[in-house]
Amino acid sequence: MLLRIALRTVFFYLAVVIIMRIMGKREIGNISPFDLVISIMIAELAVLPIENTDKPLLQGVVPLIVLLCLEMLLSYAALKSETIRAVVNGRPSVVVVKGKIMEAEMRKLRYNINDLLMGLRNKGIVDVAEVEYAVLEPSGTLSVIAIAEKRPVTLSDLELSKEPEELPLTLVTDGRVHWDMVQKVGWDRDAFYQRLDAHGIPSSGNVLFAYLDAERNFKFQLQEPSGRKMENVAKT
């Protein structure tokens, strides 16, 4: 009996993981109310067949597949229709305009002043007068655009230019070499090991983390007890 429950638990765990992966990559804090309901229902429905071992697995899988199809159908419909997207995901609401709190909009959203001030503090703003626009997103997060005087200075403000940066490339993690990334750099195995030898690294197994940064500097940290701080040692 216990073995049967354990096996059903593993089965539905894998099933739910696969379904959630198919639903797409979205942060938990950024999912829409519709996606949240679907996720809760999937979790609840997955538990029922685990507890009721007398029911066949198919009866537990079918509701999960139906919910998955419903989610994918509505997501596709929302992608094509602005109206459906507004119903399913909601619309962003402007709650502050040029330092003035939109009282009517706040009341409609049941969003109080304390929540607004907390959201502003999380963005590093303590004075509402410093806000050009504040928008409450459908996910519940507060997006804030500060007035021009309070915005960070950019290179364009200083009339400076900079070459576009590349994404860092991870080469080694926990002693394991990511050969696809090594090849992306343009190195073969010999060139990679020569790079390690040049910096006194006897083996990739001694490396905790190695990567090329945005400027293509080779940086690494050795595993303990010979671990060291990140070293900016060479450019490709």
Order of alpha helices (4+ residues) and beta strands (2+ residues): alpha-alpha-alpha-alpha-beta-beta-alpha-alpha-beta-beta-beta-beta-alpha-alpha-beta-beta-beta
